[in-house]
Amino acid sequence: MKAEVTTLDAEKAGAIELPDAIFGLEPRVDILHRMVRYQLAKRRAGTHATKDRSQIRGTGAKMYRQKGTGRARHGDRKVPQFRGGGKAFGPKPRSHAIGLPKRVRALALRHALSAKARAGELVVLDKAELAAPKTADLAKRFAKLGLGSALIVDGAEIDDNFALAARNLVGIDVLPVQGLNVYDILRREKLVLTRKAIAAIEARFAGKTHGKGGAEKVEARG
């Protein structure tokens, strides 16, 4: 499939051929959902913790005699029934990460790229470079391009001036191509890829993409 290339000044800069094996798939919601769950679960800190009765500081002496008081029988004051006591079955540090096959993760990224291309929310930029790090200037250029909520992906390295100018713009994320991921693609309205980014994506999937029938088999296994 072909895509028009534009500049930061909203001027035409030719066209580029996008591989169907990456940008021309029929997006599957279930695969995208599994990938988003995988990403969000993996980034959870899992550091929540409470103290049980063995970790509470205090005496272990029995509160009062076992019988004859008319009250319930208790041992020490560190039990969960009392204020300041230990928590019964409270959370402990753990990993929230869930498993997802590498092949399914790679397929999910291709489906996310295809979803943006099919929805007409993919913008191909000639290059993401600025002569000076001026946020106001970049905001005007984005307004011409109709970019209010966008993920901008450049090559292996991001232009320093562009990154500095874009970091204060609400709704704009800038990533190098190594950081391209399904969650960030879907959370923004537009996906903006530079020529360098597209070349890197093609190289990343070179030899790993399947034909139409092969892709369907992978999806069925996932």
N, C-alpha and C positions, 0 to 999 in steps of 0.2 A: 504494500500500500504506500501511496505517496503522501507526503505532508509538506505544506508550505513552510519555508524558513523565514523568520522575521528578525529584525534587529531591535535593539532597545528603544530606538526611535520610531518603532512601528512601521518600518519600511521593509519592503519585500527584499529577500536575499536569496532567491532561488527556491529549489525544492530538494527534498531528500527522500530516498526510498527506505521505508521501514520494513524490516522482515516480518512476514506474517506469522512465523513461528514464535515471535515474541510479542508483537503488537496486534495480531489478527486472530487471537483465540476467542472463543465464546466464553465469557467470564462465568464462573460458577461461584455462587454466593457461599456455598458450604465450605469450599476450600479457602476462600478469603476469610471466612469466619474462624475457621480452625487456626489460621495463621495469626490473626489478630489476638485470639485468646492465648496462643503460644507466646507472642511477644509481650503482652501485658502481664501474663503470669510470671514470665522469666525476669521482668524488671522489678518485681516486688521485692522489697528488702528482706522481709521475713524475719525481722529482728524483734518482733513483739514477744514479750515475756512477762510472766507474773511469778510471784514467789509462792511456793507451797509451804506447808506448815514446818517442814524441815529447814527452811531458809529464813524463817521469821526469828528475829532476836527476842529472847525472853526466857523466863524460867520454865523448866519442865515439871515443876512441882504441881501436884494435884491441887485444884482450886479449893475444894472442901471435901469432907468425908463422903464416902460413897452413899451411905444411907442415913435416913433419919432427919434430913433437912427439909423434906417436902419439895425439893427441887429436882430437876433432871440430873441424871448422873453425868459428870464431866471429868475429863482429865485436866490438861493444862489449858491456858487461855489462847494458845496458838492455833486452835482448831478453826476451820472455816465458819463455824456458826457464830463466832464473835467478831465484833468490829476490830480491825487490826490484825485479824488472824490470817492464816495462809489461804490462798485461793485453791479451791478444789477443781482439779482437771483444767487448769488455766492454760493459755497458749504458751508455747515454748519456741525458741528460734528454730526455723526450718526453711527449707527451700520450697517455693511455690511452683517451681518450673515443672512443666509437663513435657512429655516427649512428642516429637513430630518428625517423621522421616525427612532426611535431607532432600530427597527427590520431591516430596510434597511441598517443602519450603520453597524450592526453586520454582516449582510449578505455580505456586501462589503468587510469586513476584511477577511472573509472566502474565498471570490472569489480572493482576492489579494494573499493569501497564496496558493490557488490552482493554480493560474496563474504561480507562481514561481516554484511550484512542477512540473507542466506539461511541462514547458519550460526547465526543467533540470537546473534551476538556484537556487535551494535550496540546501544548504550545512548544514549537521547536525554535530555539533561539540561536542565532548565529554565534554569538559569544557573550559571556557575562563579565564584561570588563568596564571599568570606569577610569577616567583620567584623575579624578579626585574623589575622596570619600565624602560626598555630599548627599545626605539623606533626602533633603527637599527635592533635589534634582532627580534622584532616583524615583521618588514617589510620583513625580510628574510623568516620568516615562512609564511607570507601571500603570498609571491612570490611562494613558493612551492605549496600552495593551489590554486594558480591562482586567488587570490582576489585583484583586482585593484580598483574596485568600489563595495562596499558592505555595507550592513546594518547588524550589528552584534547585536543580541538580546540575553541577558542572563536572569537569573532568577530575583527575586525581588530585589536583590542587585548585583551590578557590582564589580568585583574585582578591588581594587584601583590601583594596579600595572598595570593591563591590561588597565584600563581607561586612566591612565597617559601616557602609551606607545602609545596608539592608537590615542590620541587626536591631534597629530601633523601630522598624515598621511592623505594626500589629498585623498578624495574619500571614506574615511572610517567613518562611523557613528556607535556609540555604544549606545544602549538604554537598560534600564531595561524592562522587559516584560510588565510593566504597561504602558509604553510609545509606545508600538507597534501600528502603524497606517498605513493606506492605502497609503498615500502620500509618506512617507519615504520608504515604501516597494518598490513602483513602481519607485522611482527616482534613485535607485541604481541597478546596474546590477545583483548582487547576494544578496540573503538573507541567512544569517547564523544564525541558531538557535542552542542553546545548549540543552542538555538533560533537564536541569532545565526549560528552556523556553518552550519546547514542553509540559512538564508536566503541567506547569502553564496555557498554552493555552488550553489544554484539560480540565483542571478544570474550566477555564473561560466559556467554551461553554458547559459544562456538563449539560444535561437536557434542553439546549436551541437549540440544533441542530435538524434538521428534517431529515426524511428519504428522499429518492429520490423524491417521489411524493410531500412530504411536502415542500421541498425546492423549487420545481417548482411553488407551489401555492404562496409562499412568494414572489418569483421573479415576478410573474404575478401581484400581488397587488402593489409591489414597482414600 
